[in-house]
Amino acid sequence: MLNPLIGNSMKVCKHIFFLTAILFAVCLYGCKEKYLPEIKDANINYLVIEGFINTGADSTIYNLSRTFKLNNKPIEAPEKGAIVQVESEAGTTYMLPALIKAGRYGRPSLGLDPTKRHRLRIRTKDNREYLSDFVESKTSATFDLKYVIKDNALNFYIDTYDPTGKSIYYQHSYEETWEYESQLRSFHKIVNGAPVLRTLPEEDITTCWRTLPSSEIVLTSAANLSESRLADRLIVSIPGTSRKLNIQYSILVKQTILTKEGFEFYETLKKNTESVGSIFDAQPSQLFGNIRSTTDPAEAVIGYISAGSVVEKRLTLQMRQDLPLEWFGLEDKSICEESVYYARFPGEPFIYVFPDARSTTLLYCADCRLQGGTKQKPPYWK
């Protein structure tokens, strides 16, 4: 039998522990204050340079933009009216004219000599000049792209091998395209306050295609390997519940080879942009690229200029042929299903029509274009 003194002592200890925990929690909560670091009002209008000098058969394209303060609302700040050119160490200059999208400059294959070094020169409309170092051209080996269904996800892997041993630092990027449908179908549109039947299929807003570039930096080093070979390198994993896999999905993977300095730059960039947020992550560090301002050497410039060839592969998968049927229709449609209601007033702006009754819903649920895609079917679509 338990000694009563021991039992009472245990009860007292429990009460003391409980009260101590409450006091600790109150003090901890009361001591928490929002920390707003003092940020000096410095010039953060830095030039950002994104692109690649393609010495192969593909286009050379550069995007120029400007940075903004972290406490400002994110806005696009393309650098317009710049003069952008690629220079060869042999003395040849190649102009990159402005493209339709603001801040974007480029042209088809420049026919560059891959045995020569090249650099980038930029002059902005305010007459400021930026010049990169000459960089060597890296030729990319081919690679195999495959997919594996594992852990209820669609996983894409690559295998590549360079028998010359010159491919040591790899960079991979990818672009995703998927076909999708609006959760509800709109048979009518509003004209002068009244519902009018849509002309189908011309005015159908049910099916769209969306294309997005990769938001992560995929880097791999073979520096510590006995040969320049990558096997089963995971590029991206897509959950089976993703809306991307409902109808048809396509991925375009590109492979480029970097120099050691270029690899280190993008590795730092990756840490600064993708591995921050906890006390265990690497602390942000300054980026030192290979392009600088000749007008003001003290001005910071963000970007790294690389040159070489690009090898790309595409895989396109269809839901009912290549993927598990149990993945079909797993996306969450609750928001749109709950938004359907019967029309009570003529001229309501959002129209959705059942076969036997008229009702309305959120326009977002009936117009696929409002979910990030377009009606333009990709030319490579099956």
Secondary structure, 3 states (H helix, E strand, C coil): CCCHHHHHHHHHHHHHHHHHHHHHHHHHHHHCCCCCCCCCCCCCCCEEEEEEEECCCCCEEEEEEECCCCCCCCCCCECCCCEEEEEECCCCEEEECECCCCCEEEECCCCCCCCCCEEEEEECCCCCEEEECCECEECCCCEEEEEEEECCEEEEEEEEEECCCCCCEEEEEEEEEEEEECCCCCCEEEECCEEEECCCCCCCCCEEEEEEECCCCEEEECCCCCCEEEEEEEEEEEECCCHHHCCEEEEEEEEEEECHHHHHHHHHHHHHHHCCCCCCCCCCCCCCCCEEECCCCCCCEECCCCEECCEEEEEEEEHHHHCCHHHCCCCCCHHHHHHCEECCCCCCCCCEECCCCEEECCHHHHCHHHHCCECCCCCCCC
